[in-house]
């Protein structure tokens, strides 16, 4: 009975670890695609585009860089929804992985 629990814990830990990698990959894909798109559409430098994307994803929104083209404004609406959602999902997966990792360490510590 105890072995089944530990085995399930290891499987869950491994799955949580793989999920975290996938979400990290998705987050950085959204991040870098956003930088590239705003660089092309708005004509900003890569640094300015990264600054805008970071301010948008983190919901800070300083307002010093704003899209001026209609396409840029439209893409900002979609990008804000996708970017913020992906960012929050990443935070959730990090906390889930951390909890699973700590549970696994506690199990190992209690076994000794």
C-alpha positions as a Markdown table, in Angstrom:
| # | Residue | x | y | z |
|---|---|---|---|---|
| 1 | Unk | 0.0 | 0.0 | 0.0 |
| 2 | Unk | 2.8 | 2.5 | 0.9 |
| 3 | Unk | 4.7 | 1.6 | -2.2 |
| 4 | Unk | 1.7 | 2.4 | -4.4 |
| 5 | Unk | 1.5 | 5.9 | -2.8 |
| 6 | Unk | 5.2 | 6.6 | -3.3 |
| 7 | Unk | 5.0 | 5.4 | -6.9 |
| 8 | Unk | 2.0 | 7.5 | -7.6 |
| 9 | Unk | 3.8 | 10.5 | -6.0 |
| 10 | Unk | 6.8 | 10.0 | -8.3 |
| 11 | Unk | 4.6 | 9.7 | -11.4 |
| 12 | Unk | 2.8 | 12.8 | -10.4 |
| 13 | Unk | 6.0 | 14.6 | -9.7 |
| 14 | Unk | 7.4 | 13.6 | -13.1 |
| 15 | Unk | 4.2 | 14.7 | -14.8 |
| 16 | Unk | 4.2 | 18.0 | -13.0 |
| 17 | Unk | 7.8 | 18.5 | -14.1 |
| 18 | Unk | 6.9 | 17.8 | -17.7 |
| 19 | Unk | 3.9 | 20.1 | -17.6 |
| 20 | Unk | 6.1 | 22.9 | -16.2 |
| 21 | Unk | 8.5 | 22.5 | -19.1 |
| 22 | Unk | 5.7 | 22.7 | -21.6 |
| 23 | Unk | 4.2 | 25.8 | -20.1 |
| 24 | Unk | 7.6 | 27.5 | -19.9 |
| 25 | Unk | 8.0 | 26.7 | -23.6 |
| 26 | Unk | 4.6 | 28.1 | -24.4 |
| 27 | Unk | 5.2 | 31.2 | -22.4 |
| 28 | Unk | 8.5 | 32.0 | -24.0 |
| 29 | Unk | 7.1 | 31.2 | -27.4 |
| 30 | Unk | 4.3 | 33.8 | -26.8 |
| 31 | Unk | 6.8 | 36.2 | -25.5 |
| 32 | Unk | 9.2 | 36.1 | -28.4 |
| 33 | Unk | 6.5 | 35.9 | -31.1 |
| 34 | Unk | 5.0 | 39.0 | -29.5 |
| 35 | Unk | 8.4 | 40.8 | -29.6 |
| 36 | Unk | 8.9 | 39.9 | -33.2 |
| 37 | Unk | 5.3 | 40.8 | -34.3 |
| 38 | Unk | 5.4 | 44.3 | -32.6 |
| 39 | Unk | 8.9 | 44.9 | -34.1 |
| 40 | Unk | 7.6 | 44.2 | -37.6 |
| 41 | Unk | 4.1 | 45.9 | -37.3 |
| 42 | Unk | 5.0 | 48.9 | -35.2 |
| 43 | Unk | 8.6 | 49.4 | -36.5 |
| 44 | Unk | 10.0 | 49.4 | -32.9 |
| 45 | Unk | 13.4 | 48.2 | -32.0 |
| 46 | Unk | 13.6 | 44.7 | -30.5 |
| 47 | Unk | 14.3 | 46.3 | -27.1 |
| 48 | Unk | 11.3 | 48.6 | -27.3 |
| 49 | Unk | 9.1 | 45.6 | -28.4 |
| 50 | Unk | 10.4 | 43.5 | -25.5 |
| 51 | Unk | 9.7 | 46.4 | -23.1 |
| 52 | Unk | 6.1 | 46.7 | -24.5 |
| 53 | Unk | 5.5 | 43.0 | -24.4 |
| 54 | Unk | 6.8 | 42.7 | -20.8 |
| 55 | Unk | 4.7 | 45.6 | -19.6 |
| 56 | Unk | 1.6 | 44.1 | -21.3 |
| 57 | Unk | 2.1 | 40.5 | -20.0 |
| 58 | Unk | 2.7 | 41.7 | -16.5 |
| 59 | Unk | -0.3 | 44.1 | -16.7 |
| 60 | Unk | 1.9 | 47.1 | -15.7 |
| 61 | Unk | 1.0 | 49.0 | -18.9 |
| 62 | Unk | 3.2 | 52.1 | -18.5 |
| 63 | Unk | 1.7 | 53.7 | -21.5 |
| 64 | Unk | 4.9 | 55.2 | -22.9 |
| 65 | Unk | 4.8 | 52.7 | -25.8 |
| 66 | Unk | 1.5 | 52.3 | -27.4 |
| 67 | Unk | 0.6 | 50.8 | -30.8 |
| 68 | Unk | -0.3 | 53.4 | -33.4 |
| 69 | Unk | -1.4 | 51.2 | -36.3 |
| 70 | Unk | -4.9 | 49.6 | -36.3 |
| 71 | Unk | -3.4 | 46.2 | -36.8 |
| 72 | Unk | -1.0 | 46.8 | -33.8 |
| 73 | Unk | -4.0 | 47.8 | -31.6 |
| 74 | Unk | -6.0 | 44.8 | -32.7 |
| 75 | Unk | -3.1 | 42.4 | -32.0 |
| 76 | Unk | -2.5 | 44.1 | -28.6 |
| 77 | Unk | -6.0 | 43.1 | -27.6 |
| 78 | Unk | -5.5 | 39.5 | -28.5 |
| 79 | Unk | -1.9 | 39.5 | -27.2 |
| 80 | Unk | -2.9 | 40.9 | -23.8 |
| 81 | Unk | -5.5 | 38.1 | -23.3 |
| 82 | Unk | -3.1 | 35.4 | -24.4 |
| 83 | Unk | 0.0 | 36.7 | -22.7 |
| 84 | Unk | -1.6 | 37.4 | -19.4 |
| 85 | Unk | -3.4 | 34.1 | -19.4 |
| 86 | Unk | -0.2 | 32.3 | -20.2 |
| 87 | Unk | 1.6 | 34.2 | -17.5 |
| 88 | Unk | -0.9 | 33.3 | -14.9 |
| 89 | Unk | -0.9 | 29.7 | -16.0 |
| 90 | Unk | 2.8 | 29.6 | -15.7 |
| 91 | Unk | 2.6 | 30.9 | -12.1 |
| 92 | Unk | 0.0 | 28.2 | -11.4 |
| 93 | Unk | 2.2 | 25.5 | -12.8 |
| 94 | Unk | 5.3 | 26.7 | -10.9 |
| 95 | Unk | 3.3 | 26.6 | -7.6 |
| 96 | Unk | 1.9 | 23.1 | -8.5 |
| 97 | Unk | 5.4 | 21.9 | -9.2 |
| 98 | Unk | 6.8 | 23.4 | -6.0 |
| 99 | Unk | 4.1 | 21.8 | -3.9 |
| 100 | Unk | 4.6 | 18.4 | -5.6 |
| 101 | Unk | 8.4 | 18.7 | -5.2 |
| 102 | Unk | 8.1 | 19.6 | -1.5 |
| 103 | Unk | 5.7 | 16.7 | -0.9 |
| 104 | Unk | 8.2 | 14.3 | -2.5 |
| 105 | Unk | 11.0 | 15.7 | -0.3 |
| 106 | Unk | 8.8 | 15.3 | 2.8 |
| 107 | Unk | 8.0 | 11.7 | 1.9 |
| 108 | Unk | 11.6 | 10.9 | 1.5 |
| 109 | Unk | 12.5 | 12.7 | 4.8 |
| 110 | Unk | 9.7 | 10.9 | 6.7 |
| 111 | Unk | 10.8 | 7.5 | 5.3 |
| 112 | Unk | 14.3 | 7.8 | 6.9 |
